[in-house]
Amino acid sequence: MSQIRIQSAITSPLQIDKSWNAINVSQAVGDMAFGSCQLIDETTDERWVARQGESSDWPINIPYGHLVGASFLCENSGDVPLDVFVYIALIDPDGITRAFDWNPRGTIPNRLNPGVGYYSNYIGGVQLDKNGLWVIYGRLEYDVA
Amino acid sequence: MVKELFIGMAPGSVSQNAGYVAEKGWNAIYVGEEPPPPPPSGKFPWLWVGIGSAVAVAIRTHQIMKREKHS
């Protein structure tokens, strides 16, 4: 029994160790936020804006047959520059896209620094020829620049 | 712990240009009802002018005939 103890003491020296949680590495993550959306009745030249985070009186009641258009604002709300591709569409009550504008991947992106906003292209000249709810759809595809 | 964070990401294959997508829809416009169809008079104005003229002539003729009877 005593032999075993002596051997153990010789082959297993005392150890002491410590670790420090020293560095936290995280990959840069881009973040985009939608801002206000603008709707224009081109027939009467009336304009309405739905601001992000605020209540609005949308949907707006617009008479049948009027011409309308729209655009929206987006913003780089992250900490890194982003290359942004913007898609906007106006969709009728049957789910049919009646107008759209798009700069797809492969085209020149919009490079936005942190905190910088960007207006989508304006889509207009759409005649309201269906009853019901019309939707403005926005899509942002973005990469860390 | 660190390994868990990178599950599914082979070393060296993590791209800074991984794409992100954000979407939003605004219920923007409500269209209530279609406009009423235009009245038929809009299509045939000459017909209503003709009918009006005929009625006027008939009334006037009736008045003249009445006056002649009395006299």
Backbone of each chain as ProteinMPNN parsed JSONL, in Angstrom:
{"seq_chain_A": "MSQIRIQSAITSPLQIDKSWNAINVSQAVGDMAFGSCQLIDETTDERWVARQGESSDWPINIPYGHLVGASFLCENSGDVPLDVFVYIALIDPDGITRAFDWNPRGTIPNRLNPGVGYYSNYIGGVQLDKNGLWVIYGRLEYDVA", "coords_chain_A": {"N_chain_A": [[0.827, -1.212, 0.0], [1.867, 1.223, 0.839], [3.891, 1.397, -1.009], [2.622, 1.813, -3.396], [1.587, 4.36, -3.0], [3.885, 5.935, -2.92], [4.9, 5.595, -5.482], [2.886, 6.77, -6.955], [3.105, 9.427, -6.161], [5.51, 10.11, -7.294], [5.185, 9.746, -10.118], [2.993, 11.394, -10.703], [3.089, 14.569, -10.686], [2.265, 17.506, -8.789], [-0.336, 19.584, -9.934], [-1.466, 22.734, -11.149], [-3.812, 24.772, -12.521], [-5.321, 27.389, -14.584], [-7.837, 29.285, -16.232], [-8.624, 31.96, -18.461], [-11.347, 33.785, -19.561], [-10.903, 35.316, -22.298], [-11.074, 36.531, -24.903], [-13.615, 37.493, -27.096], [-14.775, 36.605, -30.088], [-16.68, 37.69, -32.765], [-18.482, 37.269, -35.761], [-18.843, 39.822, -38.197], [-22.014, 41.142, -38.517], [-24.464, 42.08, -40.685], [-27.191, 44.441, -40.706], [-30.337, 45.401, -41.72], [-32.931, 47.831, -41.793], [-36.382, 48.509, -42.254], [-37.737, 51.59, -43.25], [-39.803, 54.415, -43.577], [-42.763, 54.228, -45.628], [-43.957, 55.34, -48.691], [-46.886, 56.455, -50.267], [-48.512, 57.411, -53.213], [-51.223, 59.057, -54.655], [-51.579, 59.407, -57.845], [-53.481, 60.502, -59.411], [-54.785, 62.506, -57.975], [-52.679, 63.702, -56.779], [-52.221, 63.364, -54.083], [-50.487, 62.479, -51.045], [-49.291, 59.947, -48.858], [-47.706, 58.817, -45.9], [-46.372, 56.065, -44.255], [-44.905, 55.644, -41.307], [-42.204, 53.868, -39.857], [-42.826, 51.985, -36.983], [-44.762, 53.657, -36.08], [-48.238, 54.295, -35.619], [-50.597, 54.232, -38.254], [-52.988, 55.504, -40.646], [-53.36, 53.648, -42.523], [-54.835, 50.855, -44.262], [-55.17, 53.128, -47.023], [-58.086, 54.592, -48.284], [-58.78, 54.633, -51.541], [-60.225, 55.842, -54.515], [-61.708, 53.772, -57.025], [-60.066, 53.215, -60.102], [-58.189, 55.232, -59.97], [-54.779, 56.354, -60.48], [-51.805, 55.13, -59.03], [-48.736, 55.201, -57.056], [-45.616, 54.152, -55.491], [-43.003, 54.07, -52.987], [-40.281, 53.064, -50.807], [-38.382, 53.524, -47.77], [-35.226, 52.413, -46.648], [-32.746, 51.399, -44.233], [-29.346, 51.13, -43.265], [-28.926, 49.584, -40.435], [-27.008, 48.391, -38.993], [-23.573, 47.72, -37.992], [-21.696, 47.635, -39.912], [-20.522, 48.289, -43.283], [-22.763, 47.74, -46.013], [-23.741, 45.919, -48.933], [-26.497, 46.436, -50.82], [-29.425, 45.099, -52.24], [-32.364, 46.016, -53.699], [-35.855, 45.431, -53.728], [-39.025, 46.265, -54.88], [-42.55, 46.108, -54.957], [-45.881, 46.383, -56.214], [-48.815, 44.952, -55.288], [-51.789, 43.464, -56.342], [-55.286, 42.886, -55.251], [-55.707, 40.218, -55.944], [-53.304, 39.042, -55.651], [-51.523, 39.454, -57.653], [-48.6, 40.73, -59.068], [-48.37, 43.986, -59.939], [-46.704, 46.019, -60.559], [-43.2, 46.492, -60.456], [-39.873, 47.004, -59.193], [-36.412, 46.372, -59.349], [-33.142, 45.682, -58.342], [-31.273, 43.162, -59.058], [-29.124, 40.585, -57.632], [-25.858, 40.528, -58.908], [-26.075, 42.734, -60.387], [-25.093, 46.199, -60.075], [-24.611, 46.9, -56.726], [-26.223, 48.809, -54.068], [-24.205, 50.521, -52.055], [-24.174, 50.87, -48.667], [-23.263, 52.729, -45.905], [-23.027, 52.316, -42.309], [-25.929, 53.49, -40.693], [-26.856, 54.909, -42.82], [-29.459, 55.833, -45.036], [-31.683, 54.691, -47.649], [-33.645, 55.212, -50.505], [-35.993, 53.217, -52.13], [-36.462, 52.595, -55.65], [-39.006, 54.41, -57.384], [-42.194, 53.172, -58.035], [-44.746, 53.532, -60.319], [-47.816, 54.713, -61.922], [-49.774, 52.8, -61.784], [-52.935, 51.511, -62.261], [-55.821, 51.446, -60.294], [-57.732, 48.951, -60.627], [-59.147, 46.986, -59.453], [-61.264, 45.866, -56.848], [-60.642, 45.889, -53.32], [-57.859, 44.935, -51.157], [-54.743, 46.382, -51.618], [-51.268, 45.761, -51.756], [-48.109, 46.972, -50.772], [-44.978, 45.722, -51.327], [-41.86, 45.034, -49.939], [-38.487, 44.037, -50.333], [-35.326, 43.197, -49.154], [-32.125, 42.34, -50.043], [-29.005, 41.672, -48.783], [-25.475, 42.029, -48.344], [-22.513, 41.742, -46.392], [-20.265, 44.26, -46.98]], "CA_chain_A": [[0.0, 0.0, 0.0], [2.758, 2.394, 0.899], [4.633, 1.457, -2.266], [1.757, 2.417, -4.41], [1.508, 5.807, -2.737], [5.164, 6.559, -3.295], [4.959, 5.621, -6.942], [1.922, 7.76, -7.439], [3.653, 10.76, -5.918], [6.611, 10.36, -8.223], [4.738, 9.85, -11.516], [1.977, 12.428, -10.88], [3.446, 15.788, -9.964], [1.138, 18.386, -8.483], [-0.657, 20.498, -11.044], [-2.4, 23.826, -10.899], [-4.062, 25.511, -13.777], [-6.342, 28.445, -14.552], [-8.151, 29.796, -17.563], [-9.24, 33.298, -18.511], [-12.211, 34.078, -20.71], [-10.139, 36.499, -22.696], [-11.436, 37.2, -26.157], [-14.854, 37.063, -27.725], [-14.75, 36.961, -31.508], [-17.961, 37.463, -33.444], [-18.465, 37.668, -37.163], [-19.613, 41.036, -38.463], [-23.345, 40.819, -39.016], [-25.168, 43.252, -41.2], [-28.592, 44.54, -40.324], [-31.084, 46.437, -42.432], [-34.251, 48.113, -41.23], [-37.298, 49.228, -43.122], [-38.166, 52.885, -42.732], [-41.147, 54.828, -43.974], [-43.255, 53.844, -46.947], [-44.703, 56.469, -49.247], [-47.903, 56.113, -51.263], [-48.966, 58.616, -53.928], [-52.341, 58.99, -55.59], [-51.118, 60.253, -58.944], [-54.641, 61.177, -60.003], [-55.081, 63.714, -57.198], [-51.393, 64.149, -56.237], [-52.187, 63.242, -52.617], [-49.404, 61.616, -50.573], [-49.405, 59.418, -47.501], [-46.468, 58.17, -45.446], [-46.461, 55.19, -43.08], [-43.573, 55.632, -40.689], [-41.91, 52.654, -39.109], [-43.023, 52.071, -35.544], [-45.856, 54.562, -35.733], [-49.526, 53.867, -36.154], [-50.996, 55.039, -39.409], [-54.37, 55.265, -41.05], [-53.345, 52.72, -43.656], [-54.826, 51.154, -45.696], [-55.826, 54.344, -47.486], [-59.204, 54.335, -49.202], [-58.585, 55.388, -52.791], [-61.294, 55.458, -55.45], [-61.466, 52.884, -58.169], [-59.658, 53.86, -61.345], [-57.082, 56.179, -59.801], [-53.414, 55.885, -60.698], [-51.027, 55.25, -57.79], [-47.331, 54.808, -57.072], [-45.088, 53.958, -54.133], [-41.58, 53.783, -52.736], [-40.048, 52.948, -49.367], [-37.045, 53.871, -47.283], [-34.577, 51.417, -45.8], [-31.569, 51.984, -43.602], [-28.344, 50.225, -42.693], [-29.008, 49.769, -38.983], [-25.936, 47.611, -38.362], [-22.294, 48.387, -37.702], [-20.741, 47.425, -41.008], [-21.059, 48.666, -44.596], [-23.507, 46.662, -46.664], [-24.175, 46.022, -50.319], [-27.934, 46.172, -50.707], [-30.226, 44.942, -53.447], [-33.708, 46.406, -53.245], [-36.995, 45.013, -54.558], [-40.312, 46.833, -54.463], [-43.637, 45.681, -55.844], [-47.265, 46.709, -55.835], [-49.533, 43.699, -55.521], [-53.231, 43.721, -56.338], [-56.023, 42.008, -54.317], [-55.619, 38.815, -56.358], [-51.934, 38.57, -55.448], [-50.746, 39.633, -58.884], [-47.681, 41.871, -59.041], [-48.783, 44.892, -61.021], [-45.537, 46.833, -60.914], [-42.086, 46.201, -59.561], [-38.551, 47.484, -59.566], [-35.517, 45.432, -58.703], [-31.758, 45.528, -58.82], [-30.944, 41.827, -58.557], [-27.71, 40.239, -57.451], [-25.176, 40.507, -60.196], [-26.037, 44.115, -60.84], [-24.321, 47.045, -59.145], [-25.391, 47.074, -55.498], [-26.187, 50.088, -53.377], [-23.353, 50.345, -50.861], [-24.653, 51.748, -47.592], [-22.511, 52.732, -44.647], [-23.929, 52.246, -41.144], [-26.728, 54.681, -40.423], [-27.259, 55.586, -44.054], [-30.732, 55.377, -45.575], [-31.758, 54.578, -49.109], [-35.01, 55.091, -51.02], [-36.183, 52.319, -53.265], [-36.981, 53.278, -56.827], [-40.445, 54.674, -57.354], [-43.003, 52.471, -59.04], [-45.968, 54.327, -60.457], [-48.653, 54.5, -63.094], [-50.6, 51.6, -61.63], [-54.346, 51.861, -62.145], [-56.571, 50.617, -59.341], [-58.843, 48.41, -61.396], [-59.755, 45.871, -58.712], [-61.666, 46.176, -55.479], [-59.974, 45.122, -52.265], [-56.641, 45.414, -50.509], [-53.511, 46.403, -52.418], [-50.128, 45.681, -50.836], [-46.756, 47.337, -51.212], [-44.069, 44.689, -50.822], [-40.444, 45.39, -50.0], [-37.554, 42.948, -50.031], [-33.934, 43.647, -49.152], [-31.084, 41.324, -49.978], [-27.798, 42.45, -48.502], [-24.244, 41.332, -47.987], [-21.472, 42.562, -45.766], [-19.415, 44.764, -48.084]], "C_chain_A": [[0.856, 1.254, 0.0], [3.575, 2.525, -0.381], [3.818, 2.159, -3.357], [1.688, 3.937, -4.239], [2.779, 6.529, -3.181], [5.274, 6.662, -4.799], [4.056, 6.707, -7.51], [2.458, 9.17, -7.268], [4.758, 11.093, -6.902], [6.118, 10.603, -9.633], [3.699, 10.943, -11.728], [2.348, 13.669, -10.089], [2.222, 16.653, -9.735], [0.916, 19.356, -9.65], [-1.586, 21.592, -10.56], [-2.61, 24.557, -12.218], [-5.206, 26.504, -13.626], [-6.636, 28.868, -15.973], [-8.808, 31.172, -17.437], [-10.161, 33.378, -19.735], [-11.732, 35.407, -21.29], [-10.713, 37.242, -23.896], [-12.752, 36.635, -26.669], [-14.839, 37.549, -29.169], [-16.115, 36.694, -32.098], [-17.855, 37.98, -34.87], [-19.308, 38.923, -37.339], [-20.945, 40.663, -39.096], [-24.021, 42.103, -39.466], [-26.608, 43.268, -40.75], [-29.231, 45.691, -41.074], [-32.442, 46.605, -41.774], [-35.101, 48.833, -42.263], [-37.683, 50.537, -42.448], [-39.576, 53.187, -43.192], [-41.472, 54.33, -45.38], [-44.158, 54.968, -47.445], [-45.65, 55.984, -50.339], [-48.404, 57.405, -51.903], [-50.155, 58.266, -54.811], [-51.997, 59.948, -56.725], [-52.271, 61.0, -59.601], [-54.926, 62.493, -59.296], [-53.817, 64.358, -56.629], [-51.396, 64.191, -54.699], [-51.086, 62.257, -52.225], [-49.65, 61.169, -49.142], [-48.105, 58.7, -47.147], [-46.767, 57.322, -44.211], [-45.074, 55.084, -42.483], [-43.404, 54.394, -39.824], [-42.115, 52.888, -37.615], [-44.118, 53.012, -35.122], [-47.15, 54.02, -36.318], [-49.896, 54.788, -37.316], [-52.431, 54.706, -39.76], [-54.421, 54.386, -42.301], [-54.185, 51.504, -43.341], [-55.643, 52.405, -46.033], [-56.937, 53.957, -48.462], [-59.048, 55.231, -50.426], [-59.631, 54.912, -53.8], [-60.801, 54.568, -56.588], [-61.045, 53.715, -59.386], [-58.515, 54.837, -61.21], [-55.741, 55.51, -60.123], [-52.615, 56.115, -59.417], [-49.57, 54.841, -58.019], [-46.796, 54.737, -55.661], [-43.571, 53.827, -54.141], [-41.409, 53.625, -51.23], [-38.6, 53.267, -49.038], [-36.499, 52.702, -46.467], [-33.281, 52.015, -45.259], [-30.624, 50.887, -43.123], [-28.315, 50.475, -41.183], [-27.941, 48.962, -38.245], [-24.662, 48.431, -38.19], [-21.292, 48.281, -38.84], [-21.359, 47.887, -42.326], [-21.713, 47.465, -45.271], [-23.713, 46.964, -48.14], [-25.621, 45.55, -50.376], [-28.574, 46.091, -52.091], [-31.689, 45.098, -53.042], [-34.76, 45.963, -54.257], [-38.244, 45.667, -54.0], [-41.368, 46.398, -55.462], [-44.963, 46.196, -55.305], [-48.131, 45.525, -56.265], [-51.032, 43.942, -55.376], [-53.964, 42.713, -55.441], [-56.0, 40.525, -54.691], [-54.208, 38.25, -56.215], [-51.053, 38.713, -56.671], [-49.877, 40.879, -58.757], [-47.97, 42.761, -60.239], [-47.665, 45.837, -61.443], [-44.413, 46.45, -59.966], [-40.819, 46.853, -60.08], [-37.539, 46.703, -58.74], [-34.106, 45.631, -59.227], [-31.235, 44.21, -58.244], [-29.45, 41.644, -58.331], [-27.064, 40.071, -58.823], [-25.141, 41.881, -60.824], [-25.267, 44.932, -59.799], [-25.159, 47.268, -57.889], [-25.344, 48.514, -54.998], [-25.362, 49.883, -52.114], [-23.75, 51.374, -49.813], [-23.754, 51.611, -46.372], [-23.495, 52.679, -43.48], [-24.646, 53.577, -40.914], [-27.237, 55.401, -41.65], [-28.548, 54.967, -44.589], [-30.715, 55.369, -47.093], [-33.218, 54.422, -49.503], [-35.04, 54.102, -52.176], [-36.589, 53.155, -54.468], [-38.491, 53.41, -56.703], [-41.126, 53.838, -58.427], [-44.338, 53.201, -59.12], [-46.753, 53.952, -61.701], [-49.508, 53.259, -63.01], [-52.057, 52.021, -61.428], [-55.064, 50.891, -61.218], [-57.829, 50.109, -60.034], [-59.453, 47.164, -60.742], [-60.131, 46.348, -57.319], [-60.86, 45.333, -54.497], [-58.679, 45.769, -51.813], [-55.422, 45.288, -51.432], [-52.329, 46.51, -51.459], [-48.854, 46.182, -51.515], [-45.798, 46.351, -50.543], [-42.619, 45.137, -50.991], [-39.574, 44.212, -49.611], [-36.133, 43.487, -50.147], [-33.029, 42.427, -49.097], [-29.779, 42.076, -49.776], [-26.651, 41.564, -48.022], [-23.336, 42.295, -47.234], [-20.473, 42.968, -46.86], [-17.949, 44.402, -47.84]], "O_chain_A": [[0.604, 2.209, -0.735], [3.913, 3.635, -0.793], [4.323, 2.988, -4.114], [1.727, 4.69, -5.212], [2.719, 7.617, -3.755], [5.69, 7.691, -5.332], [4.428, 7.449, -8.419], [2.278, 10.014, -8.145], [4.914, 12.248, -7.297], [6.56, 11.544, -10.291], [3.533, 11.39, -12.863], [1.955, 13.801, -8.93], [1.232, 16.515, -10.453], [1.86, 19.865, -10.255], [-2.397, 21.381, -9.658], [-1.658, 24.903, -12.918], [-5.962, 26.458, -12.655], [-5.756, 28.809, -16.832], [-9.454, 31.487, -16.437], [-9.735, 33.052, -20.843], [-12.114, 36.48, -20.822], [-10.816, 38.468, -23.876], [-12.957, 35.421, -26.665], [-14.883, 38.75, -29.434], [-16.656, 35.598, -31.952], [-17.216, 38.998, -35.137], [-20.357, 39.071, -36.711], [-20.987, 39.948, -40.097], [-24.128, 43.073, -38.716], [-27.182, 42.222, -40.447], [-28.728, 46.815, -41.061], [-33.027, 45.649, -41.265], [-34.609, 49.653, -43.038], [-37.924, 50.587, -41.242], [-40.44, 52.31, -43.194], [-40.589, 54.054, -46.192], [-45.009, 55.474, -46.714], [-45.269, 55.209, -51.215], [-48.687, 58.379, -51.205], [-50.113, 57.322, -55.6], [-52.114, 61.164, -56.573], [-52.061, 62.012, -60.269], [-55.269, 63.484, -59.939], [-53.882, 65.446, -56.057], [-50.655, 64.967, -54.095], [-50.784, 61.323, -52.966], [-50.157, 61.931, -48.319], [-47.487, 58.058, -47.996], [-47.347, 57.809, -43.241], [-44.173, 54.5, -43.085], [-44.334, 53.941, -39.157], [-41.631, 53.873, -37.059], [-44.384, 53.158, -33.929], [-47.158, 53.374, -37.366], [-49.544, 55.967, -37.337], [-53.013, 53.753, -39.24], [-55.408, 54.388, -43.036], [-54.238, 51.135, -42.168], [-56.664, 52.69, -45.409], [-56.753, 53.115, -49.34], [-59.175, 56.451, -50.332], [-59.887, 53.713, -53.917], [-59.651, 54.627, -57.024], [-61.605, 54.778, -59.654], [-57.922, 55.24, -62.211], [-55.592, 54.29, -60.05], [-52.731, 57.168, -58.79], [-49.225, 54.225, -59.028], [-47.444, 55.207, -54.727], [-42.954, 53.517, -55.159], [-42.291, 54.007, -50.461], [-37.725, 53.278, -49.904], [-37.227, 52.081, -45.692], [-32.787, 53.018, -45.773], [-31.062, 49.844, -42.636], [-27.744, 51.462, -40.72], [-27.969, 48.862, -37.019], [-24.677, 49.661, -38.236], [-20.171, 48.781, -38.74], [-22.581, 47.879, -42.473], [-21.271, 46.327, -45.116], [-23.843, 48.121, -48.539], [-25.93, 44.412, -50.024], [-28.299, 46.898, -52.978], [-32.181, 44.4, -52.156], [-34.584, 46.1, -55.467], [-38.493, 45.629, -52.795], [-41.111, 46.328, -56.664], [-45.132, 46.412, -54.104], [-48.171, 45.151, -57.437], [-51.482, 44.55, -54.405], [-53.342, 41.785, -54.925], [-56.248, 39.67, -53.842], [-53.947, 37.114, -56.611], [-49.956, 38.156, -56.72], [-50.36, 41.95, -58.387], [-47.836, 42.35, -61.391], [-47.68, 46.385, -62.546], [-44.656, 46.121, -58.805], [-40.714, 47.206, -61.255], [-37.78, 46.406, -57.57], [-33.902, 45.737, -60.437], [-30.809, 44.151, -57.091], [-28.63, 42.444, -58.782], [-27.664, 39.541, -59.759], [-24.302, 42.171, -61.676], [-24.846, 44.405, -58.77], [-26.283, 47.764, -57.969], [-24.532, 49.321, -55.449], [-25.772, 49.158, -51.208], [-23.673, 52.581, -50.04], [-23.519, 50.509, -45.877], [-24.677, 52.97, -43.657], [-24.032, 54.644, -40.941], [-27.964, 56.389, -41.543], [-28.712, 53.747, -44.597], [-29.845, 55.965, -47.728], [-33.946, 53.614, -48.924], [-34.209, 54.156, -53.081], [-37.014, 54.3, -54.316], [-39.154, 52.634, -56.015], [-40.69, 53.803, -59.577], [-44.978, 53.454, -58.099], [-46.411, 53.018, -62.426], [-49.928, 52.717, -64.032], [-52.365, 52.798, -60.524], [-54.931, 49.674, -61.344], [-58.866, 50.772, -60.022], [-60.173, 46.396, -61.381], [-59.412, 47.128, -56.695], [-60.453, 44.213, -54.804], [-58.427, 46.952, -52.04], [-55.126, 44.211, -51.95], [-52.378, 47.25, -50.476], [-48.569, 45.856, -52.667], [-45.824, 46.181, -49.324], [-42.215, 45.567, -52.072], [-39.885, 43.479, -48.672], [-35.788, 44.151, -51.125], [-33.157, 41.584, -48.208], [-29.48, 43.014, -50.515], [-26.841, 40.521, -47.396], [-23.397, 43.509, -47.426], [-19.919, 42.122, -47.563], [-17.087, 44.736, -48.652]]}, "seq_chain_B": "MVKELFIGMAPGSVSQNAGYVAEKGWNAIYVGEEPPPPPPSGKFPWLWVGIGSAVAVAIRTHQIMKREKHS", "coords_chain_B": {"N_chain_B": [[-17.562, 24.697, -26.251], [-17.034, 26.815, -27.97], [-16.73, 25.328, -30.253], [-19.314, 24.487, -30.727], [-20.526, 26.764, -31.688], [-19.696, 26.879, -34.275], [-20.737, 24.783, -35.621], [-21.594, 23.155, -38.535], [-20.342, 24.946, -40.132], [-17.753, 24.763, -42.098], [-14.236, 25.094, -41.545], [-12.794, 27.939, -42.958], [-14.686, 28.102, -44.922], [-16.531, 29.9, -44.235], [-18.177, 32.597, -45.283], [-17.77, 36.076, -45.601], [-19.589, 37.286, -47.121], [-22.079, 36.168, -46.911], [-25.47, 35.967, -47.758], [-28.124, 38.091, -46.7], [-31.587, 38.475, -45.943], [-34.398, 40.552, -45.878], [-37.831, 41.208, -45.417], [-40.895, 42.963, -46.038], [-44.305, 43.912, -45.843], [-46.749, 46.276, -46.739], [-50.031, 47.001, -45.967], [-51.562, 48.8, -48.069], [-53.498, 50.11, -49.724], [-56.994, 50.485, -49.99], [-59.549, 49.645, -52.083], [-62.775, 50.553, -52.619], [-65.358, 50.286, -54.141], [-66.556, 49.598, -57.443], [-66.984, 52.137, -59.964], [-70.298, 53.392, -60.758], [-72.056, 52.193, -63.677], [-72.092, 54.151, -66.699], [-74.911, 56.278, -67.415], [-77.533, 55.351, -69.732], [-78.182, 57.469, -71.321], [-75.872, 58.695, -71.863], [-74.803, 57.236, -73.861], [-76.514, 57.468, -76.08], [-77.157, 60.34, -76.865], [-78.427, 61.825, -78.85], [-80.804, 60.489, -79.183], [-82.326, 61.087, -76.908], [-82.566, 63.804, -77.203], [-84.119, 63.883, -79.472], [-86.476, 62.59, -78.584], [-87.283, 64.393, -76.599], [-87.75, 66.675, -78.13], [-89.879, 65.791, -79.708], [-91.853, 65.387, -77.776], [-92.172, 68.01, -76.867], [-93.157, 69.244, -79.174], [-95.553, 67.841, -79.442], [-96.948, 68.628, -77.135], [-97.183, 71.352, -77.588], [-98.706, 71.336, -79.936], [-101.027, 70.18, -78.96], [-101.881, 72.208, -77.239], [-102.397, 74.282, -79.061], [-104.449, 73.172, -80.587], [-106.419, 72.943, -78.643], [-106.886, 75.62, -78.098], [-107.939, 76.485, -80.534], [-110.305, 75.038, -80.619], [-111.783, 76.19, -78.567], [-112.081, 78.728, -79.521]], "CA_chain_B": [[-18.529, 25.783, -26.422], [-16.687, 27.507, -29.209], [-17.005, 24.425, -31.361], [-20.749, 24.472, -30.991], [-20.888, 27.934, -32.469], [-19.312, 26.725, -35.671], [-21.304, 23.571, -36.203], [-22.16, 23.388, -39.859], [-19.502, 25.873, -40.886], [-16.413, 24.21, -42.258], [-13.227, 26.142, -41.443], [-12.4, 28.539, -44.223], [-15.798, 28.254, -45.854], [-17.443, 30.931, -43.749], [-18.01, 33.758, -46.141], [-18.253, 37.362, -45.094], [-20.632, 37.761, -48.015], [-23.299, 35.382, -46.828], [-26.573, 36.878, -48.032], [-29.209, 38.267, -45.735], [-32.829, 38.887, -46.586], [-35.447, 41.119, -45.028], [-39.037, 41.461, -46.199], [-41.973, 43.657, -45.336], [-45.458, 44.278, -46.67], [-47.626, 47.311, -46.19], [-51.4, 47.019, -46.468], [-51.467, 50.205, -48.43], [-54.643, 50.738, -50.402], [-58.245, 49.747, -50.073], [-60.444, 50.154, -53.113], [-64.101, 50.168, -52.132], [-66.333, 49.746, -55.091], [-66.407, 50.068, -58.811], [-67.889, 53.249, -60.277], [-71.527, 52.939, -61.419], [-71.966, 52.287, -65.138], [-72.64, 55.421, -67.186], [-76.326, 56.168, -67.794], [-77.696, 55.104, -71.162], [-78.253, 58.724, -72.067], [-74.505, 59.008, -72.274], [-74.476, 56.526, -75.097], [-77.35, 57.927, -77.208], [-77.702, 61.668, -76.541], [-79.316, 62.29, -79.932], [-82.122, 59.859, -79.004], [-83.07, 61.83, -75.885], [-82.889, 65.111, -77.796], [-85.242, 63.624, -80.382], [-87.687, 62.318, -77.789], [-87.653, 65.655, -75.948], [-88.318, 67.556, -79.163], [-91.192, 65.249, -80.097], [-92.788, 65.662, -76.674], [-92.438, 69.458, -76.879], [-94.034, 69.518, -80.334], [-96.871, 67.273, -79.144], [-97.601, 69.492, -76.134], [-97.542, 72.626, -78.248], [-99.816, 71.044, -80.867], [-102.217, 69.98, -78.149], [-102.315, 73.523, -76.764], [-102.969, 75.041, -80.205], [-105.735, 72.555, -80.951], [-107.346, 73.301, -77.579], [-107.211, 77.039, -78.261], [-108.793, 76.588, -81.726], [-111.61, 74.485, -80.261], [-112.476, 77.187, -77.732], [-112.408, 79.91, -80.322]], "C_chain_B": [[-18.295, 26.515, -27.737], [-17.003, 26.64, -30.412], [-18.482, 24.433, -31.723], [-21.182, 25.639, -31.876], [-20.652, 27.737, -33.959], [-19.799, 25.423, -36.278], [-21.923, 23.916, -37.553], [-21.348, 24.353, -40.694], [-18.105, 25.288, -40.96], [-15.396, 25.33, -42.196], [-12.834, 26.659, -42.821], [-13.54, 28.732, -45.188], [-16.784, 29.324, -45.396], [-17.201, 32.207, -44.538], [-18.539, 35.011, -45.456], [-19.448, 37.849, -45.917], [-21.868, 36.876, -48.012], [-24.487, 36.325, -46.952], [-27.59, 36.916, -46.914], [-30.423, 38.758, -46.488], [-33.772, 39.461, -45.534], [-36.635, 41.461, -45.921], [-40.048, 42.223, -45.358], [-43.088, 43.954, -46.33], [-46.27, 45.349, -45.973], [-49.02, 47.129, -46.804], [-51.72, 48.464, -46.809], [-52.785, 50.829, -48.88], [-55.854, 49.844, -50.261], [-59.133, 50.42, -51.101], [-61.831, 49.62, -52.814], [-64.99, 49.545, -53.163], [-66.088, 50.333, -56.47], [-67.341, 51.249, -59.057], [-69.136, 52.726, -60.962], [-71.384, 53.063, -62.931], [-72.586, 53.598, -65.62], [-74.091, 55.252, -67.605], [-76.459, 55.986, -69.302], [-77.75, 56.388, -71.977], [-76.86, 59.139, -72.557], [-74.153, 58.366, -73.596], [-75.243, 57.079, -76.303], [-77.941, 59.304, -76.914], [-78.681, 62.163, -77.602], [-80.73, 61.726, -79.773], [-82.961, 60.661, -78.011], [-83.427, 63.233, -76.377], [-84.111, 64.96, -78.708], [-86.543, 63.417, -79.631], [-88.187, 63.6, -77.133], [-88.313, 66.597, -76.939], [-89.714, 67.102, -79.55], [-92.233, 65.544, -79.029], [-93.168, 67.136, -76.663], [-93.398, 69.821, -78.006], [-95.445, 69.02, -80.045], [-97.63, 68.155, -78.159], [-98.068, 70.789, -76.793], [-98.724, 72.429, -79.189], [-101.118, 70.89, -80.101], [-102.769, 71.313, -77.656], [-103.0, 74.309, -77.881], [-104.339, 74.498, -80.568], [-106.799, 72.911, -79.93], [-107.859, 74.727, -77.766], [-108.182, 77.216, -79.439], [-110.2, 76.101, -81.437], [-112.431, 75.511, -79.495], [-112.903, 78.387, -78.555], [-113.401, 79.498, -81.426]], "O_chain_B": [[-19.221, 26.792, -28.499], [-17.473, 27.119, -31.444], [-18.843, 24.39, -32.899], [-22.085, 25.511, -32.702], [-21.318, 28.348, -34.795], [-19.321, 25.009, -37.334], [-22.689, 24.873, -37.67], [-21.654, 24.551, -41.87], [-17.361, 25.32, -39.979], [-15.642, 26.412, -42.73], [-12.573, 25.877, -43.735], [-13.395, 29.449, -46.178], [-17.757, 29.617, -46.091], [-16.132, 32.812, -44.453], [-19.597, 35.007, -44.827], [-20.216, 38.704, -45.476], [-22.615, 36.837, -48.99], [-24.508, 37.377, -46.314], [-27.876, 35.907, -46.269], [-30.305, 39.381, -47.543], [-33.916, 38.912, -44.441], [-36.465, 41.943, -47.04], [-40.052, 42.136, -44.13], [-42.838, 44.213, -47.507], [-46.449, 45.318, -44.755], [-49.162, 47.105, -48.026], [-52.101, 49.251, -45.942], [-53.138, 51.934, -48.467], [-55.77, 48.623, -50.391], [-59.431, 51.61, -51.003], [-62.051, 48.41, -52.76], [-65.338, 48.369, -53.054], [-65.501, 51.403, -56.631], [-68.387, 51.347, -58.416], [-69.069, 51.726, -61.677], [-70.67, 53.941, -63.417], [-73.521, 54.098, -64.995], [-74.468, 54.191, -68.102], [-75.593, 56.42, -70.062], [-77.413, 56.404, -73.161], [-76.722, 59.851, -73.552], [-73.323, 58.87, -74.353], [-74.705, 57.155, -77.408], [-79.153, 59.406, -76.728], [-79.654, 62.846, -77.282], [-81.716, 62.358, -80.154], [-84.15, 60.89, -78.232], [-84.467, 63.781, -76.011], [-85.011, 65.799, -78.71], [-87.578, 63.983, -79.982], [-89.39, 63.859, -77.117], [-89.315, 67.24, -76.626], [-90.623, 67.918, -79.704], [-93.366, 65.909, -79.343], [-94.334, 67.481, -76.475], [-94.329, 70.604, -77.818], [-96.422, 69.696, -80.366], [-98.824, 68.399, -78.334], [-99.189, 71.251, -76.58], [-99.634, 73.257, -79.234], [-102.166, 71.387, -80.513], [-103.981, 71.525, -77.656], [-104.046, 74.923, -77.672], [-105.274, 75.257, -80.824], [-107.951, 73.156, -80.29], [-109.047, 75.016, -77.625], [-109.129, 77.998, -79.355], [-111.175, 76.663, -81.935], [-113.625, 75.679, -79.744], [-113.952, 78.985, -78.314], [-113.819, 80.337, -82.224]]}, "name": "protein", "num_of_chains": 2, "seq": "MSQIRIQSAITSPLQIDKSWNAINVSQAVGDMAFGSCQLIDETTDERWVARQGESSDWPINIPYGHLVGASFLCENSGDVPLDVFVYIALIDPDGITRAFDWNPRGTIPNRLNPGVGYYSNYIGGVQLDKNGLWVIYGRLEYDVAMVKELFIGMAPGSVSQNAGYVAEKGWNAIYVGEEPPPPPPSGKFPWLWVGIGSAVAVAIRTHQIMKREKHS"}
